[in-house]
Amino acid sequence: MKILVYSAMNAETVVQNFGEPEYSYYFVLREFMPLLQQLGEVQVVEAPATEVDPLYREATESGQACVFLSFSPPHLTCLDLACPTIPVFAWEFSSMPDETWWEDRPELDWRQSLQHCAGAIVHSQQSADAVRELMGDNFPVVAIPAPLWDRMGPAREHLRDANDPGSEVIEVARGALFDTNDPDLIHWLPTEQDIIRAVAEARGEIPIDHNQGFRRAPKSAARITLEYLVAWYQQVLSCRVPDTWRPRLDRWAVQSDPWQPGRRRLQLSGVVFTSLFNPLDGRKNWTDMLTAFCTEFRDEPEATLVFKLGHRRQEEAIQHILMVLPKLGRFRCRVVLVSGFLENDAYLDLLNGSHFAVNTSHGEGQCLPLMEYLSCGKPAVAPQHSALADYINEDIAFVVESSADATAWPHDPRIAYRTLRQQINWSSLCKSFRAAYECYREDPERYQRMSGAAVKRMQQHCSIVIAKARLEPLLQQLLERTPA
């Protein structure tokens, strides 16, 4: 069998568009590649409209079955191809678009898009049910989470051999780092002028400057010179200085200008809760996470919350969070913001240094970071809704209560309420944080049971064996329907 695959982004463009809409489809395709390579000859296409059908004809003329997997939502999938087409997409809402709001874009009604497809692959049972509700029970659809459990095997071995969580020094090769344990952080929190500027930008009164940052203005000649000096050290000199000097110089550089991308060192402490997300995606609901954590652990210096942020406009992303911190009053717990690229070893160090993964989103199509952490035995603080309902339970997580809330489909310009998301119960989130903290500190045996259960649970949820058992019948069904 020949399997043609497509994603709008590739390894090069995804870096430039990190955090933008549809960027995550590349990572899903990457997770599916080992599975697809077991099932047939895989070929990546860059222009489906011109490449797919010639390759399909070439394959069929040689007696080879051929399908096209488009890692994209239905309305962005190339349609009317001769080759059987299967969109592979994530969806976190209770229903799928069944209206056309622009007459010249009928594909925005997903019924119109999917009727041109041979089937669909989604990542959760909720999404599969929504497709059947939209297209009827006879439409071929299967729920297959990204099969990442096997890829995390080396990480599980690394964690098994590593030191106790919290003992590593995490190297941030290129990025910004803000830490509420840093006494100089107050100098980088937003001023009244910063907030006035943000409001003016939102009102359209002045152009938005994504590179502005919360810096004092106007800058003196000494300030400008210092920023250039820090930039020169971070980008040129840091990798050449002796190891005995580097920690002190790195600390000076961070204190001098934490916005300047460059080498950072992070030493975690206490019980560490980590969340990895795109901060400009409103569905991630980081505000509830931050306020609940700082309220529940206001007097607990041994509780640490790490936000690993993923977006190419890192300053804009961090600014939103920094503007919330001054509203929380005084707290003794620790909050760390890390924005930037983590090398593989640094990512593993952050994983090992974390005790819990946290998710407080309004809905998830599958949530790759949470699946990675659970696959490595890190219990979660998370709700049990949307795609998370397929794998989150009380054996592996401190479950946060949630309830239905009306919302709009994300690509609907009318912002018309047509579907449901989930609203987090803030009080339940506080209780879950506290229960997780006390579990690790006071009941290590239970923590270890949850850790082991998480690994086993994810093996049954997102391993290649499980994905293959679900995908093969779908492909066979499509081939039987396709005329010779």
C-alpha positions as CSV (number, residue, x, y, z in Angstrom):
1,M,0.0,0.0,0.0
2,K,1.1,3.5,-0.8
3,I,0.2,6.2,1.8
4,L,0.4,9.8,0.8
5,V,0.5,12.3,3.7
6,Y,0.3,16.1,3.9
7,S,0.6,18.8,6.6
8,A,0.5,22.5,5.8
9,M,3.7,22.9,7.8
10,N,7.0,21.0,7.8
11,A,10.0,20.9,10.0
12,E,11.3,24.3,8.7
13,T,8.1,26.3,8.6
14,V,6.7,25.0,11.9
15,V,9.5,26.8,13.7
16,Q,8.6,30.1,12.1
17,N,4.9,29.7,12.8
18,F,5.1,28.1,16.2
19,G,1.9,28.7,18.1
20,E,-0.1,29.8,15.1
21,P,-3.3,28.1,14.0
22,E,-2.8,24.5,12.5
23,Y,0.9,24.4,13.6
24,S,0.2,21.3,15.8
25,Y,-0.8,19.2,12.8
26,Y,2.8,18.8,11.8
27,F,3.6,17.3,15.2
28,V,0.6,14.9,14.9
29,L,1.9,13.8,11.5
30,R,5.3,13.2,13.0
31,E,3.8,10.9,15.7
32,F,1.9,8.9,13.1
33,M,4.9,8.3,10.7
34,P,6.3,5.2,12.5
35,L,2.9,3.6,12.4
36,L,2.2,4.4,8.8
37,Q,5.6,3.1,7.8
38,Q,4.6,-0.2,9.2
39,L,1.5,-0.3,7.0
40,G,3.0,0.7,3.7
41,E,5.2,3.0,1.6
42,V,4.8,6.6,2.9
43,Q,5.4,9.6,0.7
44,V,5.0,13.2,1.9
45,V,3.4,15.6,-0.6
46,E,3.7,19.4,-0.5
47,A,1.0,20.4,-3.0
48,P,-2.0,17.9,-2.8
49,A,-4.0,19.5,-5.6
50,T,-1.2,18.8,-8.2
51,E,0.7,15.9,-6.6
52,V,-1.8,13.4,-5.2
53,D,-3.8,12.2,-8.2
54,P,-0.7,11.6,-10.4
55,L,0.9,9.5,-7.6
56,Y,-2.4,7.7,-7.1
57,R,-2.7,6.8,-10.8
58,E,0.9,5.7,-10.8
59,A,0.3,3.4,-7.8
60,T,-3.0,1.9,-9.1
61,E,-1.6,1.2,-12.5
62,S,1.1,-0.8,-10.9
63,G,-1.5,-2.7,-8.9
64,Q,-0.7,-0.9,-5.6
65,A,-3.5,0.4,-3.3
66,C,-3.1,4.1,-2.4
67,V,-4.8,6.5,0.1
68,F,-4.2,10.1,1.0
69,L,-4.1,11.2,4.7
70,S,-4.4,15.0,5.0
71,F,-3.4,16.1,8.5
72,S,-5.7,19.1,8.4
73,P,-9.3,20.1,9.4
74,P,-12.0,19.2,6.9
75,H,-12.5,22.7,5.5
76,L,-8.7,23.0,4.8
77,T,-8.5,19.5,3.2
78,C,-7.9,19.3,-0.6
79,L,-11.2,17.8,-1.9
80,D,-12.5,16.3,-5.2
81,L,-9.4,14.1,-5.6
82,A,-9.6,10.7,-7.3
83,C,-7.5,9.3,-4.6
84,P,-9.4,8.2,-1.4
85,T,-8.9,11.1,1.0
86,I,-9.0,10.9,4.8
87,P,-8.6,14.1,6.9
88,V,-6.8,13.5,10.2
89,F,-7.9,16.2,12.6
90,A,-8.4,17.2,16.3
91,W,-11.6,18.7,17.6
92,E,-12.5,19.7,21.2
93,F,-16.1,20.8,21.0
94,S,-19.4,19.0,21.4
95,S,-20.5,19.5,17.8
96,M,-19.0,20.2,14.4
97,P,-19.8,23.0,12.0
98,D,-23.0,22.3,10.0
99,E,-23.7,25.8,8.7
100,T,-22.4,27.9,5.8
101,W,-21.9,31.5,6.8
102,W,-20.2,32.6,3.6
103,E,-21.9,31.5,0.4
104,D,-18.6,31.2,-1.5
105,R,-17.1,28.9,1.2
106,P,-19.4,25.9,1.3
107,E,-16.6,23.8,2.8
108,L,-17.0,25.6,6.1
109,D,-20.0,23.4,6.6
110,W,-18.1,20.3,7.4
111,R,-20.9,18.1,6.0
112,Q,-20.0,19.5,2.6
113,S,-16.3,18.8,3.1
114,L,-16.6,15.3,4.6
115,Q,-19.0,14.1,1.9
116,H,-16.1,14.4,-0.5
117,C,-13.9,12.3,1.8
118,A,-13.6,8.5,2.0
119,G,-13.5,8.6,5.8
120,A,-12.0,10.5,8.7
121,I,-9.5,9.9,11.5
122,V,-10.0,11.9,14.8
123,H,-8.3,11.6,18.1
124,S,-11.1,11.1,20.6
125,Q,-14.4,9.3,21.1
126,Q,-16.2,12.6,21.5
127,S,-14.9,13.7,18.1
128,A,-15.9,10.4,16.5
129,D,-19.4,10.7,17.9
130,A,-19.6,14.2,16.6
131,V,-18.7,13.1,13.1
132,R,-21.3,10.3,13.1
133,E,-23.9,12.8,14.3
134,L,-22.9,15.0,11.4
135,M,-22.6,12.4,8.7
136,G,-24.6,9.4,9.8
137,D,-23.5,6.1,11.4
138,N,-22.4,4.6,8.1
139,F,-19.6,7.2,7.5
140,P,-16.2,5.6,8.2
141,V,-14.6,7.3,11.2
142,V,-12.2,6.0,13.8
143,A,-10.6,7.6,16.9
144,I,-6.9,7.2,17.0
145,P,-4.8,9.3,19.4
146,A,-1.3,10.2,18.2
147,P,0.7,7.1,19.0
148,L,3.5,8.7,21.0
149,W,3.8,6.1,23.9
150,D,6.5,4.1,22.1
151,R,8.6,7.3,21.3
152,M,8.6,8.1,25.0
153,G,10.3,4.8,25.8
154,P,13.9,6.3,26.0
155,A,12.5,9.1,28.2
156,R,11.0,6.6,30.6
157,E,14.4,4.9,30.8
158,H,16.1,8.3,31.4
159,L,13.7,9.1,34.2
160,R,14.2,5.7,35.7
161,D,18.0,6.2,35.9
162,A,17.9,10.0,36.8
163,N,18.2,11.6,40.2
164,D,15.2,12.5,42.3
165,P,12.9,15.0,40.7
166,G,13.8,18.6,41.3
167,S,17.6,18.0,41.5
168,E,18.5,18.9,37.8
169,V,19.7,22.2,36.5
170,I,17.6,22.8,33.3
171,E,19.4,24.5,30.4
172,V,17.2,26.8,28.3
173,A,19.3,27.3,25.2
174,R,17.3,30.1,23.6
175,G,14.5,31.8,25.4
176,A,13.3,34.0,28.2
177,L,13.0,33.0,31.9
178,F,11.0,34.8,34.6
179,D,10.9,33.5,38.1
180,T,9.0,34.9,41.1
181,N,11.8,33.8,43.4
182,D,14.0,36.4,41.6
183,P,14.0,39.5,43.8
184,D,14.6,41.6,40.6
185,L,11.4,40.4,39.0
186,I,9.5,43.5,40.2
187,H,11.6,45.6,37.8
188,W,10.1,43.7,34.8
189,L,6.5,43.6,35.9
190,P,4.1,46.0,33.9
191,T,3.9,49.6,34.9
192,E,0.9,51.8,34.6
193,Q,2.4,53.1,31.4
194,D,2.7,49.6,30.0
195,I,-1.0,48.9,30.8
196,I,-2.1,52.2,29.2
197,R,-0.1,51.2,26.1
198,A,-1.7,47.8,26.0
199,V,-5.2,49.3,26.2
200,A,-4.4,51.8,23.5
201,E,-3.1,49.0,21.2
202,A,-6.2,46.9,21.8
203,R,-8.4,50.0,20.9
204,G,-6.3,50.5,17.7
205,E,-5.1,53.9,18.8
206,I,-1.5,53.0,18.3
207,P,0.1,50.2,16.2
208,I,0.7,46.9,18.1
209,D,4.4,46.4,18.7
210,H,5.0,42.7,19.4
211,N,8.6,43.4,20.3
212,Q,8.0,46.2,22.8
213,G,8.2,44.2,26.0
214,F,7.8,45.7,29.5
215,R,10.9,47.9,29.4
216,R,11.3,51.3,30.9
217,A,11.1,54.2,28.3
218,P,12.8,56.3,27.3
219,K,16.1,54.3,27.6
220,S,19.3,55.9,28.6
221,A,22.5,55.4,26.7
222,A,23.8,53.2,29.5
223,R,20.6,51.0,29.3
224,I,21.0,50.6,25.6
225,T,24.7,49.7,25.9
226,L,23.9,47.2,28.6
227,E,21.2,45.5,26.4
228,Y,23.7,45.2,23.5
229,L,26.3,43.8,25.9
230,V,23.9,41.2,27.3
231,A,22.8,40.3,23.7
232,W,26.5,39.9,22.7
233,Y,27.2,37.6,25.7
234,Q,24.1,35.5,25.3
235,Q,24.4,34.9,21.5
236,V,28.2,34.9,21.0
237,L,30.3,34.6,24.2
238,S,28.3,32.3,26.5
239,C,29.4,29.1,24.8
240,R,33.1,30.0,25.0
241,V,33.6,31.1,28.6
242,P,34.9,28.6,31.1
243,D,32.3,26.5,33.0
244,T,33.5,27.9,36.3
245,W,32.5,31.4,35.2
246,R,29.4,30.7,33.2
247,P,26.8,30.3,36.0
248,R,27.6,33.7,37.4
249,L,27.7,35.4,34.0
250,D,24.4,33.7,33.0
251,R,22.8,34.9,36.2
252,W,24.0,38.5,35.5
253,A,22.7,38.3,32.0
254,V,19.2,37.2,33.1
255,Q,19.0,39.9,35.7
256,S,20.2,42.5,33.3
257,D,17.6,41.7,30.6
258,P,15.4,38.6,30.9
259,W,13.8,39.4,27.6
260,Q,17.1,38.9,25.7
261,P,17.0,35.4,24.2
262,G,20.0,33.3,25.3
263,R,21.2,30.7,27.7
264,R,19.4,30.3,30.9
265,R,19.8,28.0,33.9
266,L,16.7,26.9,36.0
267,Q,17.0,25.0,39.3
268,L,13.6,23.7,40.3
269,S,12.6,23.1,43.9
270,G,9.7,21.8,46.0
271,V,6.7,20.0,44.5
272,V,6.7,21.0,40.9
273,F,3.6,21.3,38.7
274,T,4.3,21.8,35.0
275,S,2.0,22.8,32.1
276,L,3.1,23.1,28.5
277,F,0.8,25.2,26.2
278,N,0.4,28.0,23.8
279,P,-0.4,31.1,25.9
280,L,-2.1,32.9,23.1
281,D,-4.7,30.1,22.7
282,G,-7.6,31.2,24.9
283,R,-8.8,27.6,25.1
284,K,-5.9,26.7,27.4
285,N,-7.4,28.8,30.2
286,W,-4.1,29.5,32.0
287,T,-5.6,32.2,34.1
288,D,-7.6,29.8,36.2
289,M,-4.5,27.7,36.6
290,L,-2.3,30.6,37.8
291,T,-4.9,32.2,40.1
292,A,-6.0,28.9,41.7
293,F,-2.3,27.8,42.3
294,C,-1.3,31.1,43.8
295,T,-4.4,31.2,46.0
296,E,-4.2,27.7,47.2
297,F,-0.4,27.8,47.9
298,R,-0.2,31.5,49.0
299,D,1.7,30.5,52.2
300,E,3.5,27.4,50.8
301,P,7.1,28.2,49.5
302,E,7.6,24.5,48.6
303,A,5.0,24.6,45.8
304,T,6.2,25.5,42.3
305,L,4.3,26.0,39.1
306,V,6.2,26.0,35.7
307,F,4.6,27.4,32.6
308,K,6.5,26.1,29.5
309,L,5.2,28.5,26.9
310,G,5.2,27.8,23.2
311,H,4.7,30.7,20.8
312,R,7.0,32.5,18.3
313,R,5.8,35.9,19.7
314,Q,7.2,35.1,23.1
315,E,7.2,38.6,24.6
316,E,3.5,39.1,23.8
317,A,2.8,35.8,25.4
318,I,4.7,36.5,28.6
319,Q,3.3,40.0,28.9
320,H,-0.2,38.7,29.3
321,I,0.9,36.5,32.3
322,L,3.0,39.2,33.8
323,M,0.0,41.5,33.8
324,V,-1.9,39.0,36.0
325,L,0.8,38.5,38.6
326,P,0.5,42.0,40.3
327,K,-3.2,41.4,40.8
328,L,-2.6,38.3,43.0
329,G,-1.2,40.0,46.0
330,R,1.7,38.5,48.0
331,F,2.3,34.8,47.7
332,R,5.1,32.5,48.9
333,C,4.7,29.8,46.2
334,R,6.9,29.9,43.2
335,V,5.9,30.6,39.6
336,V,8.3,30.1,36.7
337,L,7.7,31.2,33.1
338,V,9.9,29.5,30.5
339,S,9.6,30.6,26.9
340,G,11.9,29.3,24.2
341,F,13.4,26.2,22.8
342,L,14.5,23.3,25.0
343,E,17.0,20.9,23.6
344,N,16.1,17.2,24.1
345,D,18.2,16.8,27.3
346,A,16.7,20.0,28.7
347,Y,13.2,18.8,27.9
348,L,14.0,15.5,29.7
349,D,15.4,17.4,32.7
350,L,12.2,19.5,32.9
351,L,10.1,16.3,32.6
352,N,12.2,14.6,35.4
353,G,12.1,17.7,37.5
354,S,8.3,17.8,37.4
355,H,6.0,15.8,39.8
356,F,2.7,16.6,38.1
357,A,1.4,17.7,34.7
358,V,-1.4,20.3,34.7
359,N,-4.2,21.0,32.3
360,T,-7.1,23.4,32.9
361,S,-8.3,23.8,29.3
362,H,-11.8,24.4,28.1
363,G,-11.5,21.5,25.7
364,E,-8.8,19.3,24.1
365,G,-8.5,17.5,20.8
366,Q,-6.0,15.2,22.5
367,C,-3.2,17.3,24.3
368,L,0.2,15.9,23.2
369,P,2.2,17.4,26.2
370,L,-0.1,15.9,28.8
371,M,0.0,12.5,27.0
372,E,3.8,12.7,27.0
373,Y,4.0,13.4,30.7
374,L,1.6,10.6,31.6
375,S,3.4,8.2,29.3
376,C,6.5,8.9,31.5
377,G,4.7,8.2,34.7
378,K,3.9,11.8,35.8
379,P,0.4,12.0,37.3
380,A,-1.9,14.8,36.3
381,V,-4.1,17.6,37.6
382,A,-6.7,17.8,34.9
383,P,-10.4,17.7,34.0
384,Q,-12.1,14.7,32.5
385,H,-13.8,16.2,29.4
386,S,-13.5,16.3,25.6
387,A,-10.5,14.1,24.5
388,L,-9.2,13.9,28.0
389,A,-12.2,11.8,29.0
390,D,-10.6,8.9,27.0
391,Y,-7.7,8.6,29.3
392,I,-8.0,10.8,32.4
393,N,-9.3,9.0,35.5
394,E,-8.8,9.0,39.3
395,D,-6.1,6.3,39.0
396,I,-3.7,8.6,37.2
397,A,-5.0,12.1,38.0
398,F,-6.5,14.5,40.5
399,V,-9.6,15.1,38.5
400,V,-10.9,18.7,38.2
401,E,-14.7,19.2,37.9
402,S,-16.1,21.0,34.9
403,S,-19.4,21.9,33.3
404,A,-20.8,22.7,29.9
405,D,-20.5,26.3,28.6
406,A,-21.8,27.7,25.3
407,T,-19.2,28.9,22.8
408,A,-18.6,29.4,19.1
409,W,-16.6,27.3,16.6
410,P,-13.1,28.8,16.5
411,H,-13.1,29.6,12.8
412,D,-16.7,31.1,12.8
413,P,-16.2,34.9,12.2
414,R,-19.7,35.6,13.4
415,I,-18.7,34.3,16.9
416,A,-22.2,32.7,17.0
417,Y,-22.8,30.3,19.9
418,R,-23.4,26.9,18.2
419,T,-21.5,24.4,20.4
420,L,-20.3,23.6,23.9
421,R,-17.0,23.8,25.7
422,Q,-16.3,23.0,29.3
423,Q,-15.9,25.6,32.1
424,I,-13.4,24.6,34.9
425,N,-14.7,24.6,38.4
426,W,-12.2,26.9,40.1
427,S,-12.8,25.7,43.6
428,S,-12.3,22.1,42.4
429,L,-9.1,23.0,40.8
430,C,-7.8,24.5,44.1
431,K,-8.7,21.2,45.9
432,S,-7.0,19.1,43.2
433,F,-3.8,21.1,43.5
434,R,-3.8,20.7,47.3
435,A,-4.6,16.9,47.0
436,A,-1.8,16.4,44.6
437,Y,0.6,18.3,46.7
438,E,-0.3,16.4,49.9
439,C,-0.1,13.1,48.0
440,Y,3.5,13.6,46.9
441,R,4.6,14.9,50.3
442,E,2.7,12.6,52.6
443,D,1.7,9.5,50.6
444,P,4.6,8.5,48.4
445,E,3.3,5.0,47.9
446,R,0.1,6.3,46.4
447,Y,2.1,8.6,44.2
448,Q,4.1,5.7,42.9
449,R,1.0,3.7,42.2
450,M,-0.4,6.6,40.2
451,S,2.8,6.9,38.3
452,G,2.8,3.2,37.3
453,A,-0.9,3.3,36.4
454,A,-0.3,6.4,34.2
455,V,2.3,4.5,32.1
456,K,0.0,1.5,31.7
457,R,-3.0,3.6,30.9
458,M,-1.3,5.5,28.1
459,Q,0.1,2.3,26.7
460,Q,-3.5,1.2,26.2
461,H,-4.4,4.6,24.8
462,C,-1.7,5.9,22.5
463,S,0.8,3.1,21.7
464,I,1.5,2.0,18.1
465,V,0.0,-1.4,18.8
466,I,-3.3,0.1,19.7
467,A,-3.3,2.6,16.9
468,K,-2.5,-0.1,14.3
469,A,-5.3,-2.2,15.5
470,R,-7.7,0.7,14.9
471,L,-6.3,2.0,11.6
472,E,-5.9,-1.2,9.7
473,P,-9.7,-2.0,9.7
474,L,-10.5,1.5,8.5
475,L,-8.0,1.3,5.6
476,Q,-9.3,-2.2,4.7
477,Q,-12.9,-0.9,4.7
478,L,-11.9,2.0,2.4
479,L,-10.1,-0.3,0.0
480,E,-13.1,-2.5,-0.3
481,R,-15.3,0.4,-1.1
482,T,-12.8,1.8,-3.7
483,P,-13.5,0.6,-7.3
484,A,-10.6,-1.3,-8.9
